[in-house]
Amino acid sequence: MASRTLKFAIFGNTYQVKKSAFINNIIATLKESGAEVSIDSEFYRFLVEGGRLSMPIDHVFHDGDFDADFVVSMGGDGTFLKAASRVGSKEIPIIGVNMGRLGFLADVHPEEFHNCVSALYQGQYAIEDRTVIKVTADGSDIIGSDCALNDVAILKRDNASMITIHASINGEHLTTYQADGLVVSTPTGSTAYSLSVGGPIIVPGTHIFSLTAVAPHSLSMRPIVLSDESVITLRVECRSHHFLVALDGRSEKFSEGTTITLQKAPYRIKIVKRQHSTYFSTLREKLMWGADTRGK
């Protein structure tokens, strides 16, 4: 099957044992194709300490010290997002092997992985480029990755009271949100947190961001869609004097008055899609979008 040696870097879920059950089959499939296999050090320790790794690998890598033709994410969408943050500007295509439940981003079932690898060697796949949000905080450092593939959420911290978020677009005042928070979403993240708080579904490739308030004080505060070329500036006031910024679920605390700036990152995340897999089929199958649940 192999016409040339491909390099694969594997990331995996380190919290649920069952999500690593197929690791040896995954590695065996890659080895049969003549591939070079590397594993993230945290995932490697998890596998070895639990006695779950029986196949040989070529390398163990740390942090961002890896190079590959493809990245394999083994887990659910959360694992996929973590892998994407590690890939970052490397722009290595990511294959999501779904070991979880929904699997909107991770859409390859373990039983399908052999066929997926065959398709890679035969060139029978597509690469989707996904926009990423870059976050800067005036006067504060962001720990870890400063970019998000899904969304960035500004949220209240310790107090039941709402927070006030002054929002500007390209330097022009947009509005002042009084709410539990604000979700700024990419098209990729539009079916995640944003959707759960009433945001729109946005088809990838449409080059827009959406802003959706979380439990707004005013019912007239509807979601708004902006060009992803926009620079979004947010300034927060809150009774607790601290608020949270969550990048793809990774929360960091900031002091009241910190200016948060969001804009399109200078790179995109690349996602491997099989030829028969489309965004609209995923919407229908994973989210039951448009399904009539009434009795026949």
C-alpha positions as CSV (number, residue, x, y, z in Angstrom):
1,M,0.0,0.0,0.0
2,A,2.8,2.4,0.8
3,S,4.4,4.3,-2.0
4,R,6.4,6.5,0.4
5,T,7.0,6.8,4.1
6,L,4.5,9.0,5.8
7,K,5.0,10.3,9.3
8,F,2.1,10.3,11.8
9,A,2.0,12.0,15.2
10,I,-0.6,10.6,17.7
11,F,-2.4,12.5,20.4
12,G,-4.9,10.9,22.7
13,N,-7.3,11.2,25.6
14,T,-5.5,10.6,28.9
15,Y,-8.6,10.7,31.2
16,Q,-10.8,7.8,30.0
17,V,-9.2,4.3,29.6
18,K,-11.8,3.1,27.1
19,K,-10.8,5.9,24.7
20,S,-7.4,4.3,24.3
21,A,-8.7,0.8,23.6
22,F,-7.9,0.8,19.9
23,I,-4.4,2.3,20.2
24,N,-2.6,-0.9,19.3
25,N,-4.8,-1.4,16.3
26,I,-4.2,2.1,15.1
27,I,-0.4,1.7,15.4
28,A,-0.5,-1.7,13.7
29,T,-2.4,-0.2,10.8
30,L,0.1,2.6,10.4
31,K,3.0,0.2,10.7
32,E,1.6,-2.1,8.0
33,S,1.5,0.9,5.7
34,G,5.2,1.5,6.4
35,A,4.6,4.7,8.3
36,E,6.8,6.3,10.9
37,V,4.8,6.7,14.2
38,S,5.4,9.2,17.0
39,I,3.3,9.6,20.2
40,D,2.8,12.6,22.5
41,S,4.7,12.1,25.7
42,E,1.7,12.6,28.0
43,F,-0.4,10.1,26.1
44,Y,2.6,7.7,25.9
45,R,3.0,7.7,29.7
46,F,-0.7,7.1,30.2
47,L,-0.5,4.1,27.9
48,V,2.6,2.6,29.3
49,E,1.7,3.0,33.0
50,G,-1.7,1.4,32.3
51,G,-0.1,-1.5,30.4
52,R,-2.1,-0.6,27.3
53,L,0.7,-0.2,24.7
54,S,2.0,-3.4,23.1
55,M,3.1,-2.1,19.7
56,P,6.5,-0.5,19.0
57,I,6.7,3.2,18.1
58,D,9.4,5.2,16.5
59,H,9.5,8.4,18.7
60,V,8.0,10.1,21.7
61,F,7.7,13.9,21.4
62,H,7.2,16.7,23.9
63,D,5.2,19.9,23.6
64,G,5.6,21.2,20.1
65,D,8.7,19.2,19.3
66,F,7.2,17.1,16.5
67,D,7.0,17.0,12.7
68,A,4.6,14.9,10.7
69,D,2.7,14.5,7.5
70,F,-0.5,13.9,9.5
71,V,-1.6,14.2,13.1
72,V,-4.0,11.6,14.6
73,S,-6.2,12.7,17.4
74,M,-7.7,9.7,19.4
75,G,-10.6,10.7,21.6
76,G,-13.6,13.1,21.2
77,D,-13.8,16.6,20.0
78,G,-12.1,17.9,23.2
79,T,-9.0,15.8,22.4
80,F,-9.2,17.1,18.8
81,L,-9.2,20.7,20.1
82,K,-6.2,20.1,22.3
83,A,-4.3,18.5,19.4
84,A,-5.2,21.5,17.2
85,S,-3.7,23.9,19.8
86,R,-0.5,21.9,19.8
87,V,-0.3,21.7,16.0
88,G,-0.9,25.5,15.8
89,S,1.0,27.2,13.0
90,K,2.6,23.9,11.9
91,E,-0.6,23.5,9.7
92,I,-0.3,19.7,9.8
93,P,-3.6,18.1,8.7
94,I,-5.4,16.4,11.6
95,I,-7.4,13.1,11.4
96,G,-9.9,12.8,14.2
97,V,-10.5,9.3,15.4
98,N,-13.8,9.3,17.3
99,M,-13.5,7.5,20.6
100,G,-16.2,9.5,22.2
101,R,-19.9,10.1,21.6
102,L,-20.8,13.0,19.3
103,G,-17.6,13.2,17.3
104,F,-18.4,16.3,15.2
105,L,-14.7,17.1,14.6
106,A,-13.4,13.6,15.3
107,D,-15.5,11.8,12.7
108,V,-13.5,8.7,11.8
109,H,-14.6,5.6,13.7
110,P,-11.7,3.2,14.8
111,E,-13.1,0.4,12.6
112,E,-12.8,2.8,9.6
113,F,-9.2,3.8,10.3
114,H,-7.6,1.1,8.0
115,N,-9.7,2.4,5.1
116,C,-8.9,6.0,6.1
117,V,-5.1,5.3,5.9
118,S,-5.5,3.5,2.6
119,A,-7.3,6.6,1.3
120,L,-4.4,8.9,2.5
121,Y,-1.9,6.9,0.5
122,Q,-4.2,6.9,-2.6
123,G,-4.8,10.6,-2.3
124,Q,-8.6,10.0,-1.9
125,Y,-9.2,12.7,0.7
126,A,-9.7,16.4,1.1
127,I,-8.2,19.0,3.4
128,E,-10.5,21.6,4.9
129,D,-8.9,24.9,6.2
130,R,-10.5,26.2,9.3
131,T,-10.2,29.8,10.7
132,V,-8.7,30.3,14.1
133,I,-9.2,33.1,16.6
134,K,-6.2,34.8,18.1
135,V,-6.5,36.4,21.5
136,T,-4.4,39.2,23.0
137,A,-4.9,40.6,26.5
138,D,-3.6,44.1,27.1
139,G,-1.1,44.1,29.9
140,S,-1.4,40.3,30.6
141,D,0.1,37.2,29.3
142,I,-2.0,34.2,28.1
143,I,-0.8,30.9,29.5
144,G,-0.6,28.2,26.8
145,S,-2.0,28.7,23.4
146,D,-3.4,32.1,22.6
147,C,-5.6,30.8,19.7
148,A,-8.9,28.9,19.6
149,L,-10.3,26.8,16.8
150,N,-13.9,26.7,18.2
151,D,-14.6,29.7,20.3
152,V,-13.5,32.3,22.8
153,A,-15.9,32.9,25.7
154,I,-15.8,35.8,28.1
155,L,-17.5,34.6,31.3
156,K,-18.3,35.8,34.8
157,R,-16.3,34.1,37.5
158,D,-17.3,33.8,41.2
159,N,-20.4,36.0,41.4
160,A,-24.0,35.4,40.5
161,S,-24.3,38.9,39.1
162,M,-24.0,39.6,35.4
163,I,-20.9,41.1,33.9
164,T,-20.8,44.2,31.6
165,I,-18.9,43.8,28.3
166,H,-18.2,46.8,26.2
167,A,-17.7,45.6,22.6
168,S,-16.1,47.5,19.7
169,I,-15.5,46.4,16.1
170,N,-12.6,47.9,14.2
171,G,-12.5,50.7,16.8
172,E,-16.2,51.5,16.5
173,H,-18.5,50.9,19.5
174,L,-20.8,48.0,18.8
175,T,-22.8,47.6,22.0
176,T,-22.6,47.0,25.8
177,Y,-23.6,43.5,26.8
178,Q,-25.0,42.8,30.2
179,A,-25.0,39.1,30.5
180,D,-23.4,36.0,32.0
181,G,-20.9,36.1,29.2
182,L,-20.2,36.4,25.5
183,V,-19.2,33.7,23.0
184,V,-17.2,34.6,20.0
185,S,-17.3,31.7,17.6
186,T,-15.6,30.6,14.4
187,P,-17.7,28.6,11.9
188,T,-16.1,25.5,13.3
189,G,-17.3,26.3,16.8
190,S,-20.7,27.4,15.7
191,T,-22.1,23.9,16.5
192,A,-20.5,23.9,20.0
193,Y,-21.0,26.3,22.9
194,S,-22.3,29.0,20.6
195,L,-25.2,26.8,19.4
196,S,-26.2,25.9,22.9
197,V,-26.7,29.6,23.8
198,G,-28.7,30.4,20.7
199,G,-26.0,31.2,18.2
200,P,-26.3,30.5,14.4
201,I,-24.9,27.4,12.6
202,I,-22.2,28.7,10.3
203,V,-20.9,26.6,7.4
204,P,-17.0,26.4,7.4
205,G,-15.4,28.5,4.7
206,T,-17.8,31.4,5.1
207,H,-15.1,33.7,6.6
208,I,-17.2,35.1,9.5
209,F,-17.3,35.2,13.3
210,S,-20.5,35.2,15.4
211,L,-21.0,37.0,18.7
212,T,-23.7,35.5,21.0
213,A,-24.5,36.6,24.5
214,V,-24.9,34.1,27.3
215,A,-28.1,34.7,29.2
216,P,-28.4,38.4,28.3
217,H,-30.3,40.9,30.4
218,S,-32.1,42.2,27.3
219,L,-34.1,39.8,25.1
220,S,-33.4,42.1,22.2
221,M,-29.7,41.2,22.4
222,R,-29.6,38.8,19.5
223,P,-26.5,37.1,17.9
224,I,-24.6,39.1,15.3
225,V,-22.4,37.9,12.5
226,L,-19.2,39.7,11.4
227,S,-16.5,39.4,8.8
228,D,-13.5,37.4,10.2
229,E,-11.4,40.3,9.0
230,S,-12.8,42.3,11.9
231,V,-10.9,43.2,15.0
232,I,-13.1,42.7,18.1
233,T,-12.2,44.6,21.3
234,L,-13.8,43.7,24.6
235,R,-13.6,45.5,27.9
236,V,-15.2,43.9,31.0
237,E,-16.6,45.4,34.2
238,C,-17.7,43.0,37.0
239,R,-18.5,43.0,40.7
240,S,-15.9,40.3,41.5
241,H,-13.2,42.4,39.7
242,H,-12.1,39.3,37.8
243,F,-13.5,37.4,34.8
244,L,-12.7,34.4,32.8
245,V,-11.5,34.0,29.2
246,A,-12.1,30.5,27.9
247,L,-10.2,29.5,24.7
248,D,-11.8,26.2,23.4
249,G,-12.7,25.5,27.1
250,R,-9.3,26.3,28.6
251,S,-10.1,29.0,31.1
252,E,-7.8,31.8,32.3
253,K,-8.5,34.5,34.9
254,F,-8.1,38.2,34.1
255,S,-8.5,41.4,36.1
256,E,-11.4,43.8,35.5
257,G,-10.4,46.5,33.0
258,T,-8.2,44.2,30.9
259,T,-8.8,44.8,27.2
260,I,-9.3,41.6,25.3
261,T,-8.7,41.7,21.5
262,L,-9.8,39.0,19.2
263,Q,-8.9,38.7,15.5
264,K,-8.2,36.0,12.9
265,A,-5.0,34.1,13.5
266,P,-2.3,34.2,10.8
267,Y,-2.7,30.5,10.2
268,R,-5.5,27.9,9.8
269,I,-6.1,24.5,11.1
270,K,-6.2,21.8,8.5
271,I,-8.7,18.9,8.9
272,V,-8.6,15.7,6.9
273,K,-12.0,14.8,5.4
274,R,-12.8,11.6,3.6
275,Q,-14.4,11.9,0.2
276,H,-17.8,10.7,1.3
277,S,-17.9,12.9,4.4
278,T,-19.5,16.3,4.0
279,Y,-20.4,19.1,6.5
280,F,-24.1,18.8,5.8
281,S,-24.2,15.0,6.2
282,T,-22.4,15.5,9.6
283,L,-25.1,18.1,10.6
284,R,-27.9,15.6,9.8
285,E,-26.2,12.6,11.3
286,K,-24.5,14.0,14.4
287,L,-26.9,16.8,15.4
288,M,-30.1,15.4,13.9
289,W,-30.4,18.8,12.2
290,G,-33.7,19.2,10.4
291,A,-35.0,15.9,11.6
292,D,-38.8,15.6,12.2
293,T,-39.0,13.8,15.6
294,R,-42.8,13.8,15.6
295,G,-44.5,10.4,15.3
296,K,-45.3,9.2,11.8
